[in-house]
């Protein structure tokens, strides 16, 4: 079996699990990380501070740019104030999964 991926493809959207580090020195995606309980998360860092949703907004902007998608297609569905978040990405699920896959291998 291959390496676990931090996203699941559903019929009309992709769910992405993210570990966000706010207040970082730079914005960036740092590949995947598997937690002690076996969950795989995409590691992301943003320079924004974790207050009033600024870090979440920066995360959505970073992902939208990286995946070449409109910001409106990405939303936080859980973990608003936690470091671990689950995002919903609406759109062509096959294309989104392909782009996420190439982000993880680059």
C-alpha positions as CSV (number, residue, x, y, z in Angstrom):
1,X,0.0,0.0,0.0
2,X,1.3,3.5,-0.8
3,X,1.8,6.4,1.5
4,X,-1.3,7.8,3.1
5,X,-2.4,11.1,1.6
6,X,-3.7,14.1,3.6
7,X,-6.8,14.4,1.4
8,X,-9.9,12.4,0.6
9,X,-11.8,12.8,-2.6
10,X,-15.6,12.9,-2.4
11,X,-18.0,13.2,-5.2
12,X,-18.2,17.0,-5.3
13,X,-15.3,18.2,-3.2
14,X,-11.9,17.2,-1.7
15,X,-11.3,17.3,2.0
16,X,-7.8,18.3,3.0
17,X,-6.3,17.9,6.5
18,X,-3.8,20.6,7.3
19,X,-1.4,21.3,10.2
20,X,-1.0,25.1,10.1
21,X,1.9,27.0,11.7
22,X,1.0,30.7,11.9
23,X,3.5,33.5,12.6
24,X,6.1,31.7,10.5
25,X,9.1,33.3,8.8
26,X,7.5,32.7,5.3
27,X,4.4,31.3,3.6
28,X,4.8,27.8,2.3
29,X,3.7,24.2,2.0
30,X,6.1,21.7,3.5
31,X,4.8,18.4,2.3
32,X,3.0,15.8,4.4
33,X,3.5,14.6,7.9
34,X,2.0,11.5,9.6
35,X,1.0,12.0,13.2
36,X,1.5,9.5,16.0
37,X,-2.0,8.2,15.6
38,X,-1.4,7.6,11.9
39,X,-3.2,10.6,10.4
40,X,-1.6,12.3,7.5
41,X,-1.6,16.1,7.4
42,X,-0.3,18.7,4.9
43,X,2.1,20.9,6.7
44,X,1.5,24.6,5.9
45,X,3.1,27.8,7.3
46,X,1.9,31.3,7.0
47,X,3.4,34.6,8.2
48,X,-0.1,35.8,9.4
49,X,-0.9,35.9,13.1
50,X,-3.5,33.5,14.5
51,X,-6.1,36.1,15.4
52,X,-9.5,37.1,13.9
53,X,-9.1,34.4,11.2
54,X,-6.0,36.0,9.6
55,X,-4.0,32.8,9.5
56,X,-6.9,30.8,8.1
57,X,-7.4,33.5,5.4
58,X,-3.7,33.4,4.6
59,X,-3.8,29.6,4.4
60,X,-6.7,29.7,1.9
61,X,-4.9,32.3,-0.2
62,X,-1.7,30.1,-0.2
63,X,-3.6,27.0,-1.2
64,X,-5.7,28.8,-3.8
65,X,-2.5,30.1,-5.4
66,X,-0.7,26.8,-5.2
67,X,-3.6,24.9,-6.6
68,X,-4.6,27.6,-9.1
69,X,-8.1,27.8,-7.8
70,X,-10.4,30.6,-6.8
71,X,-10.2,31.4,-3.0
72,X,-14.0,31.1,-2.9
73,X,-13.7,27.3,-3.6
74,X,-11.8,26.7,-0.4
75,X,-13.4,26.8,3.1
76,X,-12.4,25.7,6.6
77,X,-14.9,23.1,7.8
78,X,-13.3,22.2,11.1
79,X,-10.5,23.5,13.3
80,X,-11.2,27.2,12.9
81,X,-9.0,28.1,15.9
82,X,-6.9,24.9,16.1
83,X,-3.6,24.2,14.4
84,X,-5.1,21.1,12.8
85,X,-7.8,22.0,10.2
86,X,-10.0,20.3,7.7
87,X,-10.6,22.2,4.5
88,X,-13.2,21.7,1.9
89,X,-12.1,22.3,-1.7
90,X,-14.9,22.5,-4.2
91,X,-14.4,21.9,-7.9
92,X,-13.2,19.2,-10.3
93,X,-12.2,16.6,-7.8
94,X,-9.9,14.7,-10.1
95,X,-8.0,17.8,-11.1
96,X,-7.7,19.0,-7.5
97,X,-6.4,15.6,-6.4
98,X,-3.9,15.6,-9.2
99,X,-2.6,19.1,-8.2
100,X,-2.5,18.2,-4.5
101,X,-0.6,15.1,-5.4
102,X,2.0,17.0,-7.3
103,X,2.3,19.6,-4.5
104,X,3.2,16.7,-2.1
105,X,5.8,15.2,-4.4
106,X,7.6,18.4,-5.4
